[in-house]
């Protein structure tokens, strides 16, 4: 069985986090652009906001994997 060393796994998680954060920022920019229109497409905005929330949940889950469980 070949398990990845913890440091390599952390690097992969950090790379994925950076990618998800960029996607979240891109969605935020898209929502802002849609809201700036004279007649914003509310359905499209709602879809993008749901995607942002899903990305935020994924980001939080990955951040939790990086934080060690310490029982005090």
Phi and psi restraints in degrees (value plus and minus 20) as a CYANA .aco file:
   2 UNK   PHI    -133.8   -93.8
   2 UNK   PSI      80.1   120.1
   3 UNK   PHI    -113.1   -73.1
   3 UNK   PSI     125.5   165.5
   4 UNK   PHI     -90.9   -50.9
   4 UNK   PSI     123.1   163.1
   5 UNK   PHI     -83.8   -43.8
   5 UNK   PSI     129.0   169.0
   6 UNK   PHI     -74.4   -34.4
   6 UNK   PSI     -58.1   -18.1
   7 UNK   PHI     -84.7   -44.7
   7 UNK   PSI     -60.2   -20.2
   8 UNK   PHI     -86.8   -46.8
   8 UNK   PSI     -58.5   -18.5
   9 UNK   PHI     -85.0   -45.0
   9 UNK   PSI     -61.6   -21.6
  10 UNK   PHI     -82.9   -42.9
  10 UNK   PSI     -59.2   -19.2
  11 UNK   PHI     -82.4   -42.4
  11 UNK   PSI     -61.3   -21.3
  12 UNK   PHI     -84.8   -44.8
  12 UNK   PSI     -60.6   -20.6
  13 UNK   PHI     -85.3   -45.3
  13 UNK   PSI     -62.3   -22.3
  14 UNK   PHI     -83.4   -43.4
  14 UNK   PSI     -58.9   -18.9
  15 UNK   PHI     -85.3   -45.3
  15 UNK   PSI     -62.5   -22.5
  16 UNK   PHI     -85.2   -45.2
  16 UNK   PSI     -59.9   -19.9
  17 UNK   PHI     -79.8   -39.8
  17 UNK   PSI     -64.6   -24.6
  18 UNK   PHI     -81.4   -41.4
  18 UNK   PSI     -61.0   -21.0
  19 UNK   PHI     -84.5   -44.5
  19 UNK   PSI     -65.6   -25.6
  20 UNK   PHI     -86.0   -46.0
  20 UNK   PSI     -58.5   -18.5
  21 UNK   PHI     -84.3   -44.3
  21 UNK   PSI     -58.1   -18.1
  22 UNK   PHI     -85.7   -45.7
  22 UNK   PSI     -62.6   -22.6
  23 UNK   PHI     -81.9   -41.9
  23 UNK   PSI     -60.4   -20.4
  24 UNK   PHI     -82.7   -42.7
  24 UNK   PSI     -62.9   -22.9
  25 UNK   PHI     -84.6   -44.6
  25 UNK   PSI     -61.8   -21.8
  26 UNK   PHI     -81.3   -41.3
  26 UNK   PSI     -62.3   -22.3
  27 UNK   PHI     -84.8   -44.8
  27 UNK   PSI     -59.2   -19.2
  28 UNK   PHI     -81.9   -41.9
  28 UNK   PSI     -62.3   -22.3
  29 UNK   PHI     -83.5   -43.5
  29 UNK   PSI     -59.4   -19.4
  30 UNK   PHI     -84.9   -44.9
  30 UNK   PSI     -62.5   -22.5
  31 UNK   PHI     -82.9   -42.9
  31 UNK   PSI     -63.7   -23.7
  32 UNK   PHI     -81.3   -41.3
  32 UNK   PSI     -61.1   -21.1
  33 UNK   PHI     -85.3   -45.3
  33 UNK   PSI     -60.8   -20.8
  34 UNK   PHI     -86.8   -46.8
  34 UNK   PSI     -57.8   -17.8
  35 UNK   PHI     -88.9   -48.9
  35 UNK   PSI     -44.0    -4.0
  36 UNK   PHI     -98.3   -58.3
  36 UNK   PSI     -33.7     6.3
  37 UNK   PHI     -88.6   -48.6
  37 UNK   PSI     133.9   173.9
  38 UNK   PHI     -79.8   -39.8
  38 UNK   PSI     -59.9   -19.9
  39 UNK   PHI    -146.3  -106.3
  39 UNK   PSI      71.0   111.0
  40 UNK   PHI     -88.5   -48.5
  40 UNK   PSI     124.8   164.8
  41 UNK   PHI    -103.7   -63.7
  41 UNK   PSI      77.1   117.1
  42 UNK   PHI     -83.1   -43.1
  42 UNK   PSI     -54.4   -14.4
  43 UNK   PHI     -86.0   -46.0
  43 UNK   PSI     -64.8   -24.8
  44 UNK   PHI     -84.5   -44.5
  44 UNK   PSI     -60.4   -20.4
  45 UNK   PHI     -82.3   -42.3
  45 UNK   PSI     -63.6   -23.6
  46 UNK   PHI     -82.1   -42.1
  46 UNK   PSI     -60.7   -20.7
  47 UNK   PHI     -82.5   -42.5
  47 UNK   PSI     -65.5   -25.5
  48 UNK   PHI     -84.4   -44.4
  48 UNK   PSI     -58.4   -18.4
  49 UNK   PHI     -86.5   -46.5
  49 UNK   PSI     -56.9   -16.9
  50 UNK   PHI     -84.5   -44.5
  50 UNK   PSI     -60.0   -20.0
  51 UNK   PHI     -83.8   -43.8
  51 UNK   PSI     -60.3   -20.3
  52 UNK   PHI     -81.5   -41.5
  52 UNK   PSI     -62.0   -22.0
  53 UNK   PHI     -84.5   -44.5
  53 UNK   PSI     -60.5   -20.5
  54 UNK   PHI     -83.6   -43.6
  54 UNK   PSI     -61.2   -21.2
  55 UNK   PHI     -84.4   -44.4
  55 UNK   PSI     -61.2   -21.2
  56 UNK   PHI     -81.3   -41.3
  56 UNK   PSI     -61.3   -21.3
  57 UNK   PHI     -82.9   -42.9
  57 UNK   PSI     -61.9   -21.9
  58 UNK   PHI     -85.5   -45.5
  58 UNK   PSI     -60.2   -20.2
  59 UNK   PHI     -82.9   -42.9
  59 UNK   PSI     -65.3   -25.3
  60 UNK   PHI     -82.0   -42.0
  60 UNK   PSI     -61.3   -21.3
  61 UNK   PHI     -82.9   -42.9
  61 UNK   PSI     -62.3   -22.3
  62 UNK   PHI     -88.0   -48.0
  62 UNK   PSI     -59.0   -19.0
  63 UNK   PHI     -82.9   -42.9
  63 UNK   PSI     -57.2   -17.2
  64 UNK   PHI     -85.3   -45.3
  64 UNK   PSI     -54.0   -14.0
  65 UNK   PHI     -87.7   -47.7
  65 UNK   PSI     -48.4    -8.4
  66 UNK   PHI     -99.1   -59.1
  66 UNK   PSI     -45.0    -5.0
  67 UNK   PHI    -107.6   -67.6
  67 UNK   PSI     102.2   142.2
  68 UNK   PHI     -88.4   -48.4
  68 UNK   PSI     126.9   166.9
  69 UNK   PHI    -100.2   -60.2
  69 UNK   PSI      94.8   134.8
  70 UNK   PHI    -138.7   -98.7
  70 UNK   PSI      97.6   137.6
  71 UNK   PHI    -110.9   -70.9
  71 UNK   PSI      99.1   139.1
